[in-house]
């Protein structure tokens, strides 16, 4: 049975808060922050809009969503290049602006010309997408032309913008999936297909839902096959490295270890490591066992994780009593979040951004691949021995590429679920505000915070992601107060 989205679970609480004006332990927040009640009201409207969407009442949903966005705007500073979230798409050229009509005519003429000069196609198309971003045929032509001229990067960019603005459009989703597969980005293709199916489960025929789900499963199979092949190659290279360095026995052990990894897989490795971590934290009385807090964090984590295309994982979200602002994910989707991170996040969307980023590392196999790679390097003088990665896993630095991938995937999941797209970006801003010149522990192995904030703003603005969406401030504040009372 499909789980109820997070935004709906807070509606009743929001209604009580607004209509009865109850005196709660969180009244101090409302008194000290003038935006508290405004965002609570916006969250309520946004949740109602989601219900209207699910019931097929798109016109009423759009009205409430616009009302909610106006309230969010009152409390959120604009980016240097701001966006207005989802827009209504159209296909009739007669609805184009005067300038847009000219650009579409020029682009169409350039495409239909036998010579097909690139400048006569791409220049007007780019200007058209800027002037009339809701005109869906422009995206289709941009993608088709980019493929024709082998400009795959531009095609992928255009498809991402289209999917972000038109999440209910099956044609746009298929175009993006095909492009990702063409580029052999199997996991990304799988995720794109599964996200469309999940987002539109109640609004599309069962046959179409099954079609996208099968596409997701097929491409994930390709990703999994490639990953296992990489692991096997690394194991063989480990044996060869051991032979040439005179440490043949270690190379053989390395190969056996790789084989065992392949058998147990990411989920098996993650479960084993998580059990060790939980045992250590429990012995120190640091593992939070409050049912309400665990249910809150687990609901956020599960909602975000189910949009990332790795249904082979059993996701698990643990809370550790530690004031450091930190979180990490083990292979197979086992995530640990410090209480310091929960208390630092100003809204549920910020916490979801952090959790989504960490889950993304697991979904993209970053930690798993890094462990296998480190194991290979062990025979060449690496400081990380095969049997001791338990104590060093969370200190492994991810590459900038890994971090960008986790930012993108985590932010996409926020958007797909209906959270404010800038949740992760705002979490980094919060860390900057709270830590000043002394970076938080969480950021000590990550790229510079200012760079991350700027990059995420560009990602959100360029792709038209909606940052004026569900924040979840009321229930999050309640959970923070509960955590404080536990200490």
C-alpha positions in Angstrom: 0.0 0.0 0.0 1.4 3.4 -0.9 2.5 5.6 2.0 0.8 8.9 2.6 3.2 11.8 1.6 4.7 13.7 4.4 2.9 17.0 3.6 -0.4 15.4 4.4 0.6 14.2 7.8 1.0 17.7 9.1 -2.2 19.2 7.8 -4.3 18.3 10.9 -1.6 19.7 13.2 -1.4 22.9 11.1 -5.2 23.3 11.2 -5.3 23.0 14.9 -2.4 25.4 15.3 -4.0 28.0 13.0 -7.7 27.7 14.0 -7.4 27.2 17.7 -4.3 29.2 18.4 -3.2 26.7 21.0 -0.5 27.7 23.5 2.2 25.1 22.8 5.8 24.7 23.9 6.7 26.2 20.5 5.0 29.6 21.0 8.4 31.2 21.7 9.4 30.4 18.1 6.3 32.1 16.8 6.9 35.1 19.0 10.6 35.5 18.1 10.3 34.6 14.4 7.6 36.6 12.6 7.8 34.1 9.7 6.9 31.1 11.8 3.1 31.4 11.5 3.4 32.5 7.9 5.3 29.4 6.9 2.9 27.2 8.9 0.0 28.7 6.9 1.9 28.2 3.6 2.6 24.6 4.5 -1.1 24.0 5.1 -2.1 25.5 1.8 0.6 23.5 0.0 -0.6 20.3 1.6 -4.2 21.1 0.5 -3.0 21.8 -3.1 -1.3 18.4 -3.1 -4.6 16.8 -2.1 -6.4 18.6 -4.9 -3.8 17.4 -7.4 -4.3 13.9 -6.3 -8.1 14.3 -6.8 -7.6 15.7 -10.3 -8.6 19.2 -9.4 -5.6 20.9 -11.0 -7.2 24.4 -11.2 -7.9 24.6 -7.4 -4.5 23.1 -6.7 -2.8 25.7 -8.8 -4.7 28.5 -7.0 -3.7 27.2 -3.5 -0.2 26.6 -4.6 0.2 30.2 -5.8 -1.2 31.4 -2.5 1.3 29.3 -0.6 4.1 30.5 -2.8 3.3 34.1 -2.1 3.5 33.4 1.7 6.8 31.5 1.3 8.1 34.5 -0.7 7.5 36.8 2.2 10.0 34.8 4.3 12.6 33.7 1.7 15.2 36.0 0.2 15.5 35.7 -3.5 18.5 34.2 -5.2 20.5 36.3 -7.6 18.5 34.5 -10.4 15.2 33.5 -8.8 12.6 31.2 -10.2 8.8 30.8 -9.7 8.6 27.1 -9.5 6.4 24.9 -11.6 4.7 26.7 -14.6 1.9 25.7 -16.9 3.1 24.1 -20.1 1.5 24.7 -23.5 1.9 23.4 -27.1 0.0 25.9 -29.2 2.4 28.4 -30.9 -0.4 30.9 -30.9 0.1 31.3 -27.2 3.7 32.4 -27.6 4.7 35.9 -26.8 5.5 38.1 -29.8 9.2 37.7 -29.3 8.8 33.9 -28.6 6.8 33.5 -31.8 9.7 35.0 -33.8 12.2 32.7 -32.1 10.1 29.7 -32.8 9.6 30.6 -36.5 13.4 31.1 -36.9 14.3 27.8 -35.1 11.7 25.9 -37.1 13.0 27.3 -40.4 16.6 26.5 -39.3 15.6 22.9 -38.5 13.6 22.4 -41.7 16.4 23.9 -43.9 18.3 21.2 -45.7 21.6 22.8 -44.6 20.5 22.7 -41.0 23.0 25.3 -39.8 23.5 25.0 -36.0 23.5 28.7 -35.3 20.1 29.1 -37.0 18.6 26.4 -34.8 20.2 26.7 -31.3 20.5 30.4 -30.9 16.7 31.1 -31.4 15.8 28.0 -29.4 17.9 29.1 -26.5 16.3 32.6 -26.6 12.8 31.0 -26.9 13.3 28.9 -23.8 14.3 32.0 -21.9 11.3 34.1 -23.1 8.6 31.4 -23.1 9.8 28.5 -20.8 6.4 26.9 -20.8 6.4 26.1 -24.5 7.1 22.3 -24.4 7.7 21.8 -28.2 10.8 23.9 -27.8 12.3 21.4 -25.4 11.5 18.5 -27.8 13.2 20.3 -30.7 16.2 21.3 -28.6 16.7 17.7 -27.5 16.2 16.4 -31.1 18.6 18.9 -32.5 21.2 18.3 -29.8 21.1 14.6 -30.6 21.4 15.4 -34.4 24.6 17.5 -33.8 26.0 15.2 -31.1 25.6 17.9 -28.4 24.5 15.4 -25.7 25.3 17.6 -22.8 23.0 20.3 -24.0 20.3 17.8 -24.7 20.6 16.4 -21.1 20.4 19.9 -19.7 17.3 20.8 -21.7 15.6 17.5 -20.7 16.3 18.1 -17.0 14.8 21.6 -17.2 11.7 20.1 -19.0 11.2 17.3 -16.4 11.6 19.7 -13.5 8.9 22.1 -14.9 6.6 19.5 -16.3 6.7 16.5 -13.9 3.4 15.1 -15.3 4.5 15.0 -18.9 5.3 11.4 -20.0 6.9 12.5 -23.3 9.4 14.7 -21.5 10.2 12.0 -19.0 10.8 9.4 -21.8 13.0 11.9 -23.7 15.2 12.3 -20.7 15.3 8.6 -19.9 16.4 7.8 -23.4 19.1 10.4 -23.4 20.5 9.1 -20.1 20.5 5.6 -21.4 22.2 6.8 -24.6 25.0 8.2 -22.4 25.1 4.9 -20.5 24.0 6.6 -17.2 22.1 3.5 -16.3 21.3 4.5 -12.6 20.2 8.0 -13.6 17.9 6.6 -16.3 16.5 4.1 -13.7 15.9 6.9 -11.2 14.2 9.1 -13.8 11.8 6.4 -14.8 11.0 5.4 -11.2 10.5 9.0 -10.1 8.0 9.6 -13.0 6.1 6.4 -12.1 5.9 7.2 -8.4 5.0 10.9 -8.8 2.2 10.1 -11.3 1.0 6.8 -9.9 -2.6 8.0 -9.4 -2.7 10.1 -12.6 -1.6 7.7 -15.3 -3.0 4.4 -16.5 -1.7 1.2 -14.8 -0.1 0.1 -18.0 2.0 3.3 -18.2 2.9 3.0 -14.6 4.1 -0.6 -15.2 5.9 0.5 -18.3 8.0 3.1 -16.5 8.6 0.7 -13.6 9.9 -1.9 -15.9 12.2 0.6 -17.6 13.5 1.5 -14.1 14.2 -2.1 -13.3 15.9 -2.9 -16.6 18.3 0.1 -16.4 19.0 -0.7 -12.7 20.0 -4.2 -13.8 22.5 -2.7 -16.2 23.9 -0.5 -13.5 24.2 -3.4 -11.1 25.9 -5.5 -13.7 28.5 -2.8 -14.5 29.2 -2.3 -10.8 29.8 -6.0 -10.1 32.1 -6.1 -13.2 34.1 -3.2 -11.8 34.4 -4.9 -8.4 35.6 -8.1 -10.1 38.2 -6.3 -12.1 39.4 -4.5 -9.0 39.8 -7.9 -7.2 41.8 -9.3 -10.1 44.0 -6.2 -10.2 44.6 -6.5 -6.5 46.0 -10.0 -7.0 48.2 -8.7 -9.8 49.4 -5.8 -7.7 50.2 -8.2 -4.9 52.3 -10.4 -7.2 54.4 -7.4 -8.5 54.9 -6.0 -5.1 55.9 -9.3 -3.6 52.8 -9.4 -1.4 51.1 -12.2 -3.3 49.4 -13.6 -0.2 47.8 -10.3 0.5 46.6 -10.1 -3.1 44.9 -13.5 -2.9 43.2 -12.4 0.3 42.2 -9.2 -1.4 40.6 -11.2 -4.3 38.7 -13.5 -1.8 37.5 -10.4 0.0 36.3 -8.9 -3.2 34.4 -12.1 -4.0 32.8 -12.1 -0.6 31.7 -8.5 -1.2 30.1 -9.4 -4.4 28.2 -12.2 -2.8 26.9 -10.2 0.2 26.5 -7.0 -2.0 26.1 -3.5 -0.7 23.1 -4.4 1.4 25.0 -7.2 3.2 28.1 -5.0 3.8 26.0 -2.1 5.0 24.0 -4.3 7.4 27.1 -5.7 8.9 28.7 -2.3 9.4 25.5 -0.8 10.7 25.3 -3.5 13.4 28.8 -2.7 14.5 28.1 1.0 14.7 24.8 0.5 16.6 26.5 -1.8 19.0 29.2 0.8 19.7 26.7 3.6 20.1 24.4 1.5 22.3 27.3 0.6 24.6 27.9 4.3 25.0 24.2 5.0 25.6 24.2 7.3 22.6 21.6 5.6 20.3 18.3 7.5 20.5 15.3 5.1 21.0 12.4 7.6 21.4 9.7 6.1 19.1 8.3 9.5 18.0 11.6 11.0 17.0 12.7 7.8 15.2 9.3 7.7 13.4 9.7 11.3 12.3 13.3 10.8 10.9 12.4 7.5 9.4 9.4 8.9 7.5 11.5 11.7 6.0 14.2 9.3 5.0 12.0 6.7 3.5 10.0 9.3 1.6 13.1 10.7 0.0 14.8 7.3 -0.5 11.9 5.8 -2.4 12.4 8.4 -5.1 16.0 7.4 -5.8 15.6 4.2 -7.7 17.3 1.7 -5.4 14.6 -0.6 -4.2 17.1 -3.3 -3.5 18.1 -1.5 -0.3 16.4 -1.8 3.1 16.8 1.8 4.2 17.4 2.4 7.9 17.7 5.7 9.7 19.3 5.9 13.1 19.7 8.9 15.4 22.8 9.4 17.5 23.0 11.6 20.6 25.9 13.8 19.5 25.9 17.6 19.4 28.2 17.6 16.4 26.4 18.6 13.2 27.1 15.4 11.3 25.5 12.5 9.3 26.8 9.7 7.2 25.5 6.8 5.1 26.9 3.3 4.9 26.5 1.1 1.8 23.1 -0.3 1.3 21.3 2.7 2.7 22.1 2.6 6.4 22.1 6.2 7.6 23.1 7.8 10.9 22.1 11.3 11.8 23.4 13.2 14.9 21.0 15.0 17.1 23.1 18.1 16.5 22.2 18.0 12.8 18.4 17.7 13.6 18.7 20.7 16.0 20.7 22.7 13.5 18.2 22.3 10.7 15.6 25.1 10.8 12.9 23.2 8.9 12.0 19.7 7.9 13.0 20.5 4.3 16.5 21.3 5.5 16.7 18.1 7.4 15.3 16.2 4.4 18.0 17.9 2.2 20.8 16.6 4.5 19.3 13.1 4.7 18.7 13.1 0.9 22.3 14.0 0.3 23.6 11.2 2.5 21.2 8.7 1.0 22.4 9.7 -2.4 25.9 8.6 -1.6 24.6 5.2 -0.8 22.3 5.0 -3.8 25.1 6.0 -6.1 27.4 3.4 -4.5 30.0 6.0 -3.6 31.1 4.5 -0.3 30.9 0.9 -1.6 33.1 1.8 -4.6 35.5 3.8 -2.5 36.0 0.8 -0.1 36.7 -1.6 -3.0 39.1 0.9 -4.5 40.8 1.5 -1.2 41.2 -2.3 -0.9 42.9 -2.4 -4.2 45.2 0.4 -3.2 46.1 -1.4 0.0 48.5 -3.6 -2.0 50.1 -0.5 -3.4 50.8 1.1 0.0 47.3 2.4 1.0 46.9 3.2 4.7 43.4 1.6 4.8 43.7 -2.2 5.3 40.9 -4.4 4.1 39.7 -5.5 7.5 39.7 -2.1 9.1 37.5 0.1 7.0 34.9 0.0 9.7 36.7 2.7 11.6 37.6 4.8 8.6 34.6 4.6 6.3 33.0 7.9 7.4 36.3 9.7 7.0 36.7 8.8 3.4 36.6 12.0 1.3 34.3 11.9 -1.7 35.4 13.6 -4.9 33.9 16.8 -6.0 32.1 14.8 -8.7 30.6 12.5 -6.0 29.5 15.5 -4.0 27.9 17.1 -7.0 26.1 13.9 -7.9 24.8 13.6 -4.3 23.7 17.3 -4.4 21.8 16.8 -7.6 20.1 13.5 -6.7 19.2 14.7 -3.2 17.8 17.9 -4.5 15.8 16.1 -7.2 14.3 13.9 -4.6 13.3 16.9 -2.5 11.5 18.4 -5.6 9.9 15.1 -6.5 8.4 14.6 -3.0 7.2 18.2 -2.8 9.7 19.7 -0.4 11.2 23.1 -1.0 14.0 22.6 -3.5 16.4 24.7 -1.6 16.3 22.5 1.5 19.9 21.3 1.2 21.1 24.7 0.1 19.5 26.3 3.2 21.0 23.7 5.5 24.4 24.8 4.3 23.4 28.5 4.9 22.3 27.5 8.4 25.7 25.8 9.1 27.5 29.0 7.9 25.3 31.1 10.2 25.9 28.9 13.2 29.6 28.1 12.7 31.0 31.3 11.2 34.7 30.8 10.3 34.9 27.4 12.1 33.4 24.8 9.7 31.1 22.2 11.2 32.4 18.6 11.4 30.0 17.7 8.6 31.8 20.1 6.3 35.3 19.2 7.2 35.6 16.6 4.4 33.4 18.5 1.9 34.0 21.3 -0.6 33.9 24.9 0.6 30.5 25.8 1.9 30.2 29.1 0.0 30.9 27.2 -3.2 28.3 24.6 -2.4 25.6 27.3 -1.7 26.4 29.1 -4.9 26.4 25.8 -6.9 23.0 24.7 -5.4 21.5 28.1 -6.1 22.5 27.7 -9.8 21.2 24.2 -9.9 17.8 25.2 -8.6 17.5 28.3 -10.7 18.7 26.9 -14.0 16.4 23.8 -13.7 13.4 25.7 -12.6 13.1 23.7 -9.3 10.4 25.0 -7.0 11.9 26.5 -3.8 8.5 27.9 -2.7 7.1 24.6 -1.6 6.6 22.6 1.6 9.0 23.5 4.5 7.5 21.5 7.4 8.4 24.0 10.1 5.7 23.1 12.7 6.3 19.4 13.3 10.1 19.9 13.0 10.0 22.5 15.8 8.1 20.0 17.9 10.7 17.3 17.3 13.5 19.7 18.2 11.8 20.6 21.5 11.4 16.9 22.2 15.0 16.2 21.5 16.1 19.0 23.9 13.9 17.5 26.6 15.6 14.2 26.2 19.1 15.6 27.0 
